[in-house]
Amino acid sequence: MSEILKKEKSLVTLKMTVKGEDFAKAIDTVFKKNRTRFAIPGFRKGKAPRKIVESYYGEGVFYEEALNEVFPVIFTEAIKDHELDVVSRPEIEELGEIQSGEDFDVTVQVYVRPEVTLGEYKELQVEKEEVEVTDEEVNQDLEIKREQNARMVAIEDRPAKDGDTVVIDFQGKVDGVAFDGGKGEGYTLVLGSNSFIEGFEAQIVGMNLEEVKDINVTFPEQYHSEDLQGKDAVFTVKLHEIKEKELPELDDDFVMDISEFETLEELKADIRAKLYETKKAGAETAYRNAIIDKAVEASTVEVPDVMIENEVESMAHEFGQNLQYQGLQLEDYFKYTKSNMMDLKGQMRPDAERKVRNSLVLDEISKAENIEVSDEDLEKEYTKMAEQYKMEVEKVKELVGRTDVEVLKDNIRIQKTIDLLIASAK
């Protein structure tokens, strides 16, 4: 038996009754699971009767674990009876007095899915970006290809200049004393890349081959090594090599070397077509997002913090996994960015709130429009996934399995909802 005591926005206070006989069974189950844990004088371990264990350790020795046994059952029944769509873990607010064989109450608070009041979501007016590719964009792509295919040429008749790649030895000292990480031999550096301390690369500009020079710099106040923060240092640098990029001529020979095309004009046409497709996809995504934003802005929904926090946790977990795929750990990221988990979650919170709000509104629209997912819709999605991941459709179905198929259906339903908004937009 259960009843809703109070509902404030998305926070529900729910009272549930635990039957005395059910709790007694739970206590017996817990005792049997844990009897070997208890040592009672005069009994072999695990052989003492339950009454003796309760007398020795206290009558309530099994209450907490017994409550953990019965709570999921009564809570599941309660939310089903009251048709509650819960979005958080229940928090126990009040626990009635437990007496052997007697019923008692458990009062909890839990957040439920908030109510959404839809605004106008059809025939939304959103301007679609016109897509065009300029000659300048094509030429920029060609220059990138030239850069990628440039060769390094050794320079012997001039000093180093900005943009050169140099090979150096260096030894850094603070107050005349060498420090960890301050020495390098045969180190390759691109002048102007700003990969060294500010002022270091600029002082190499103008040096000649085999020249030795003392370079004066000051470590930043926020430098990663605390011992060097704000310190003046002197680096003794010897310049061994100077190299510069030699870009290939932009002609038909170059085109044939780097592509399947024979002429520069053919390559330009291919670049233009690919840039167009990329920009078109970007414009379509922007148009789609703008329509969703308008539908959400027209609606009213108070998102409970717990839903945003759950989404932030999910995003942070996914971010950490993506780093691992790249061979990195979150600790590496925090060290490099001089941040921490709190900073990361703070940055993610606005996006998390937008995602949750969008999801709630789109879900409500799908219900209002009675949008359903047919077997045909599901088969089309399986086929699309099979093509994307280059595997058999049956293998995709096997991987999705029974548990994730409902998630997949939800995704299809929301996509169909978005398609409806786009189709009706002006």
C-alpha positions as CSV (number, residue, x, y, z in Angstrom):
1,M,0.0,0.0,0.0
2,S,1.3,3.5,-0.8
3,E,0.1,7.1,-1.1
4,I,1.4,10.4,-2.5
5,L,1.6,12.8,0.5
6,K,2.8,15.8,-1.5
7,K,3.9,16.9,-4.9
8,E,5.8,20.1,-5.4
9,K,6.7,20.6,-9.0
10,S,8.8,17.5,-9.8
11,L,9.5,16.5,-6.2
12,V,7.1,13.8,-4.9
13,T,6.8,12.7,-1.3
14,L,5.6,9.1,-1.2
15,K,4.6,7.0,1.8
16,M,4.8,3.2,1.5
17,T,3.8,0.4,3.9
18,V,6.1,-2.5,4.5
19,K,4.0,-5.6,5.6
20,G,5.2,-7.2,8.8
21,E,5.2,-10.7,7.3
22,D,7.2,-9.5,4.2
23,F,9.8,-7.9,6.5
24,A,10.0,-11.0,8.6
25,K,10.7,-13.1,5.5
26,A,13.4,-10.6,4.5
27,I,15.0,-10.8,7.9
28,D,15.1,-14.6,7.6
29,T,16.7,-14.3,4.1
30,V,19.3,-11.9,5.3
31,F,20.1,-14.1,8.3
32,K,20.7,-17.2,6.1
33,K,22.9,-15.2,3.8
34,N,25.0,-13.8,6.6
35,R,24.9,-16.4,9.4
36,T,28.6,-17.4,8.9
37,R,29.7,-13.8,9.7
38,F,28.6,-14.1,13.3
39,A,30.7,-15.6,16.1
40,I,28.7,-16.5,19.2
41,P,30.4,-18.0,22.3
42,G,29.4,-21.7,22.7
43,F,28.4,-22.1,19.0
44,R,30.5,-23.0,16.0
45,K,30.6,-20.1,13.5
46,G,27.4,-20.0,11.5
47,K,25.6,-22.5,13.7
48,A,23.9,-20.2,16.2
49,P,20.1,-19.9,15.8
50,R,18.8,-16.5,14.7
51,K,17.2,-15.7,18.0
52,I,20.5,-16.2,19.8
53,V,22.3,-14.0,17.2
54,E,19.6,-11.3,17.7
55,S,19.9,-11.6,21.4
56,Y,23.7,-11.2,21.3
57,Y,24.0,-8.4,18.7
58,G,20.6,-6.7,19.2
59,E,17.2,-7.3,17.8
60,G,17.8,-4.9,14.9
61,V,21.0,-6.4,13.7
62,F,19.3,-7.5,10.4
63,Y,16.9,-4.6,10.0
64,E,19.0,-2.5,7.6
65,E,19.8,-5.3,5.2
66,A,16.3,-6.6,5.4
67,L,15.0,-3.1,4.5
68,N,17.4,-3.2,1.5
69,E,15.7,-6.5,0.5
70,V,12.1,-5.3,0.6
71,F,12.5,-1.6,-0.4
72,P,13.1,-2.2,-4.2
73,V,10.0,-4.3,-4.3
74,I,7.6,-1.9,-2.6
75,F,9.1,1.1,-4.3
76,T,8.7,-0.5,-7.8
77,E,5.1,-1.3,-6.9
78,A,4.4,2.2,-5.7
79,I,5.7,4.0,-8.7
80,K,3.8,1.6,-11.0
81,D,0.6,2.1,-9.0
82,H,0.9,5.9,-9.2
83,E,2.3,5.9,-12.7
84,L,5.4,7.9,-11.6
85,D,8.2,8.5,-14.1
86,V,11.0,8.8,-11.7
87,V,14.3,10.5,-12.7
88,S,16.3,10.2,-9.4
89,R,17.1,7.8,-6.7
90,P,14.6,7.9,-3.8
91,E,15.8,9.5,-0.5
92,I,14.3,8.1,2.7
93,E,12.8,11.0,4.7
94,E,11.1,9.1,7.5
95,L,11.2,5.5,8.7
96,G,8.5,4.2,11.0
97,E,9.2,2.3,14.1
98,I,10.0,-1.4,13.3
99,Q,8.5,-3.9,15.6
100,S,8.6,-7.7,15.1
101,G,5.7,-8.8,12.9
102,E,4.1,-5.4,12.6
103,D,3.6,-3.3,9.5
104,F,5.6,0.0,9.3
105,D,5.8,3.0,6.9
106,V,8.7,4.3,4.8
107,T,8.4,7.9,3.5
108,V,10.6,8.9,0.6
109,Q,11.2,11.8,-1.7
110,V,11.9,11.3,-5.3
111,Y,12.0,13.5,-8.4
112,V,9.8,12.7,-11.3
113,R,9.8,13.8,-14.9
114,P,8.6,17.4,-15.0
115,E,5.4,18.5,-16.8
116,V,5.9,20.2,-20.2
117,T,3.5,22.8,-21.5
118,L,4.0,22.9,-25.2
119,G,3.9,26.1,-27.2
120,E,3.7,26.4,-31.0
121,Y,5.9,23.9,-32.6
122,K,4.5,23.6,-36.1
123,E,5.1,26.0,-39.0
124,L,8.1,27.6,-37.3
125,Q,9.9,30.3,-39.2
126,V,13.6,29.6,-39.4
127,E,15.9,31.0,-42.1
128,K,18.0,28.4,-43.9
129,E,21.6,29.3,-44.7
130,E,22.4,29.5,-48.4
131,V,25.5,27.3,-49.1
132,E,28.2,28.4,-51.5
133,V,31.9,27.7,-51.9
134,T,34.2,30.6,-52.8
135,D,37.3,30.5,-54.9
136,E,39.2,31.6,-51.8
137,E,38.1,28.5,-49.9
138,V,39.2,26.2,-52.7
139,N,42.6,27.9,-52.8
140,Q,43.0,27.6,-49.1
141,D,42.4,23.8,-49.4
142,L,45.0,23.7,-52.2
143,E,47.5,25.5,-50.0
144,I,47.0,23.0,-47.2
145,K,47.7,20.2,-49.7
146,R,50.9,22.0,-50.8
147,E,51.9,22.4,-47.1
148,Q,51.2,18.7,-46.5
149,N,53.4,17.7,-49.4
150,A,56.2,20.2,-48.8
151,R,59.8,19.0,-48.4
152,M,62.3,20.3,-46.0
153,V,65.4,21.9,-47.5
154,A,68.6,22.5,-45.6
155,I,69.7,26.2,-45.4
156,E,73.4,27.1,-45.2
157,D,73.7,30.6,-46.6
158,R,71.6,32.7,-44.2
159,P,70.6,33.1,-40.5
160,A,67.5,31.5,-39.1
161,K,64.2,33.3,-39.6
162,D,60.6,33.0,-38.4
163,G,59.0,29.8,-39.9
164,D,62.2,27.9,-40.2
165,T,62.6,24.5,-38.6
166,V,65.8,24.4,-36.5
167,V,67.8,21.7,-34.7
168,I,69.3,23.0,-31.4
169,D,71.1,21.9,-28.2
170,F,70.1,23.9,-25.1
171,Q,70.9,24.0,-21.4
172,G,68.8,26.2,-19.1
173,K,69.9,27.6,-15.7
174,V,68.3,29.6,-13.0
175,D,70.7,31.6,-10.8
176,G,73.5,29.6,-12.5
177,V,72.0,26.2,-11.5
178,A,70.7,23.7,-14.0
179,F,67.1,22.5,-13.5
180,D,65.1,19.4,-14.4
181,G,63.8,19.5,-18.0
182,G,66.1,22.4,-18.9
183,K,68.4,20.4,-21.2
184,G,67.9,19.1,-24.7
185,E,70.1,17.8,-27.5
186,G,69.2,17.6,-31.2
187,Y,65.9,19.2,-30.4
188,T,63.7,20.1,-33.4
189,L,61.8,23.4,-33.1
190,V,59.7,25.4,-35.5
191,L,60.4,29.1,-35.0
192,G,57.2,31.0,-34.4
193,S,55.3,27.9,-33.2
194,N,55.2,29.3,-29.6
195,S,56.0,25.9,-28.3
196,F,58.7,27.2,-26.0
197,I,58.6,29.9,-23.3
198,E,57.7,33.4,-24.6
199,G,60.7,35.1,-26.1
200,F,62.8,31.9,-26.5
201,E,62.1,31.3,-30.2
202,A,62.3,35.0,-31.2
203,Q,65.9,35.2,-29.9
204,I,66.9,32.2,-32.1
205,V,65.8,34.2,-35.1
206,G,69.0,35.7,-36.6
207,M,71.4,33.0,-35.4
208,N,73.8,31.4,-37.8
209,L,74.7,27.7,-38.1
210,E,76.9,26.4,-35.2
211,E,76.5,29.7,-33.4
212,V,76.2,29.6,-29.6
213,K,74.1,32.2,-27.8
214,D,72.7,32.9,-24.3
215,I,69.0,33.5,-24.4
216,N,67.3,35.2,-21.5
217,V,63.6,34.4,-20.6
218,T,61.2,34.6,-17.7
219,F,59.0,31.6,-16.8
220,P,55.3,32.5,-16.6
221,E,53.7,32.9,-13.2
222,Q,51.3,30.0,-14.0
223,Y,54.1,27.6,-15.3
224,H,53.4,23.9,-14.6
225,S,56.5,23.5,-12.5
226,E,56.0,25.5,-9.3
227,D,59.8,25.8,-8.7
228,L,60.2,27.8,-11.9
229,Q,57.1,30.0,-11.7
230,G,58.1,33.6,-12.4
231,K,61.8,32.8,-12.4
232,D,64.4,34.4,-14.8
233,A,66.4,31.8,-16.7
234,V,69.3,31.7,-19.1
235,F,69.4,29.1,-21.9
236,T,72.7,28.5,-23.7
237,V,71.7,27.5,-27.2
238,K,73.7,26.0,-30.1
239,L,72.2,26.0,-33.5
240,H,73.0,22.9,-35.6
241,E,70.6,23.0,-38.5
242,I,68.3,25.4,-40.4
243,K,65.6,24.0,-42.7
244,E,62.8,25.6,-44.6
245,K,59.7,24.3,-46.3
246,E,59.9,24.1,-50.1
247,L,56.3,24.0,-51.5
248,P,55.6,22.1,-54.7
249,E,54.5,23.9,-57.8
250,L,50.7,24.0,-58.1
251,D,50.5,22.3,-61.5
252,D,49.1,19.2,-63.2
253,D,52.2,17.1,-62.2
254,F,51.6,17.9,-58.5
255,V,47.9,17.0,-58.9
256,M,48.8,13.6,-60.4
257,D,51.3,13.0,-57.6
258,I,48.7,13.5,-54.8
259,S,45.4,12.4,-56.3
260,E,43.6,10.3,-58.9
261,F,43.0,13.4,-61.1
262,E,45.1,14.5,-64.0
263,T,44.6,18.2,-64.1
264,L,44.5,21.1,-61.6
265,E,41.0,22.0,-62.7
266,E,39.7,18.5,-62.0
267,L,41.2,18.6,-58.5
268,K,39.7,22.1,-57.9
269,A,36.2,20.8,-59.0
270,D,36.6,17.8,-56.6
271,I,37.6,20.1,-53.7
272,R,34.7,22.5,-54.4
273,A,32.2,19.5,-54.4
274,K,33.5,18.1,-51.1
275,L,33.5,21.6,-49.5
276,Y,30.0,22.1,-50.7
277,E,28.8,18.8,-49.1
278,T,30.6,19.6,-45.8
279,K,29.1,23.1,-45.7
280,K,25.6,21.8,-46.7
281,A,25.7,19.2,-43.9
282,G,26.7,21.9,-41.5
283,A,23.9,24.2,-42.7
284,E,21.4,21.4,-42.3
285,T,22.5,20.7,-38.8
286,A,22.3,24.4,-37.9
287,Y,18.8,24.6,-39.4
288,R,17.7,21.5,-37.5
289,N,19.1,22.8,-34.2
290,A,17.5,26.2,-34.8
291,I,14.1,24.6,-35.3
292,I,14.5,22.5,-32.1
293,D,15.5,25.7,-30.2
294,K,12.4,27.6,-31.4
295,A,10.1,24.7,-30.3
296,V,11.8,24.5,-26.9
297,E,11.8,28.3,-26.4
298,A,8.0,28.3,-27.1
299,S,7.5,25.6,-24.4
300,T,7.5,25.8,-20.6
301,V,9.3,23.3,-18.5
302,E,11.0,23.5,-15.1
303,V,13.9,21.1,-15.2
304,P,14.9,19.7,-11.8
305,D,18.6,20.0,-11.0
306,V,19.0,16.3,-10.5
307,M,18.3,15.7,-14.2
308,I,20.9,18.2,-15.2
309,E,23.4,16.7,-12.8
310,N,22.8,13.2,-14.1
311,E,23.4,14.4,-17.6
312,V,26.6,16.2,-16.6
313,E,27.8,12.9,-15.0
314,S,27.0,11.1,-18.2
315,M,28.8,13.6,-20.3
316,A,31.9,13.6,-18.1
317,H,32.0,9.8,-18.2
318,E,31.7,9.8,-22.0
319,F,34.5,12.5,-22.2
320,G,36.8,10.3,-20.0
321,Q,36.1,7.3,-22.2
322,N,36.9,9.3,-25.4
323,L,40.2,10.4,-23.9
324,Q,41.0,6.7,-23.1
325,Y,40.4,5.8,-26.7
326,Q,43.1,8.3,-27.5
327,G,45.5,6.8,-25.0
328,L,45.0,9.6,-22.4
329,Q,43.5,9.8,-18.9
330,L,41.4,12.5,-17.3
331,E,44.3,13.3,-15.0
332,D,46.5,14.1,-18.1
333,Y,43.8,16.4,-19.5
334,F,43.4,18.2,-16.1
335,K,47.2,18.6,-15.8
336,Y,47.5,20.0,-19.4
337,T,44.5,22.4,-19.1
338,K,45.3,23.3,-15.5
339,S,41.8,22.4,-14.5
340,N,39.9,19.8,-12.5
341,M,36.7,17.8,-12.5
342,M,34.7,20.6,-11.0
343,D,35.8,22.9,-13.8
344,L,35.0,20.3,-16.4
345,K,31.5,19.7,-15.1
346,G,30.9,23.5,-14.8
347,Q,31.8,23.9,-18.5
348,M,29.4,21.0,-19.4
349,R,26.4,22.2,-17.4
350,P,24.9,24.6,-19.9
351,D,25.0,22.0,-22.7
352,A,23.6,19.4,-20.3
353,E,20.7,21.6,-19.4
354,R,20.0,22.3,-23.0
355,K,20.1,18.6,-23.9
356,V,17.7,17.7,-21.1
357,R,15.3,20.5,-21.9
358,N,15.3,19.6,-25.6
359,S,14.8,15.9,-24.8
360,L,11.8,16.7,-22.5
361,V,10.1,18.9,-25.1
362,L,10.7,16.6,-28.1
363,D,9.4,13.7,-26.1
364,E,6.2,15.6,-25.2
365,I,5.7,16.6,-28.9
366,S,6.1,13.0,-29.9
367,K,3.3,12.0,-27.5
368,A,1.1,14.9,-28.7
369,E,1.6,13.8,-32.3
370,N,1.2,10.0,-31.4
371,I,4.5,9.3,-33.1
372,E,5.3,5.6,-33.0
373,V,8.2,3.4,-34.2
374,S,7.2,0.7,-36.6
375,D,9.0,-2.6,-37.3
376,E,9.9,-1.1,-40.7
377,D,11.4,2.0,-39.0
378,L,13.5,-0.3,-36.8
379,E,14.7,-2.4,-39.8
380,K,15.7,0.7,-41.7
381,E,17.8,1.8,-38.7
382,Y,19.4,-1.6,-38.4
383,T,20.3,-1.4,-42.1
384,K,21.7,2.1,-41.7
385,M,23.8,1.0,-38.8
386,A,25.1,-2.0,-40.7
387,E,26.3,0.2,-43.5
388,Q,27.9,2.6,-41.2
389,Y,29.8,0.0,-39.2
390,K,30.4,-2.3,-42.2
391,M,28.8,-5.4,-40.7
392,E,25.9,-7.7,-41.3
393,V,22.4,-6.6,-40.3
394,E,22.0,-9.7,-38.1
395,K,25.2,-8.9,-36.3
396,V,23.9,-5.4,-35.6
397,K,20.7,-6.8,-34.1
398,E,22.7,-9.2,-32.0
399,L,24.9,-6.3,-30.6
400,V,21.8,-4.1,-29.9
401,G,20.1,-7.0,-28.2
402,R,16.9,-6.9,-26.3
403,T,17.9,-4.4,-23.7
404,D,19.2,-1.6,-26.0
405,V,16.4,-2.0,-28.6
406,E,14.1,0.3,-26.5
407,V,16.8,2.9,-26.4
408,L,17.2,2.6,-30.2
409,K,13.4,2.9,-30.6
410,D,13.4,6.1,-28.5
411,N,16.1,7.6,-30.6
412,I,14.1,6.8,-33.8
413,R,11.0,8.2,-32.3
414,I,12.7,11.5,-31.4
415,Q,14.3,11.7,-34.9
416,K,10.8,11.2,-36.4
417,T,9.6,14.0,-34.2
418,I,12.4,16.3,-35.4
419,D,11.6,15.3,-39.0
420,L,8.0,16.4,-38.4
421,L,9.1,19.8,-37.1
422,I,11.4,20.3,-40.1
423,A,8.7,19.2,-42.6
424,S,6.3,21.7,-41.1
425,A,8.7,24.6,-40.8
426,K,8.4,27.6,-43.1
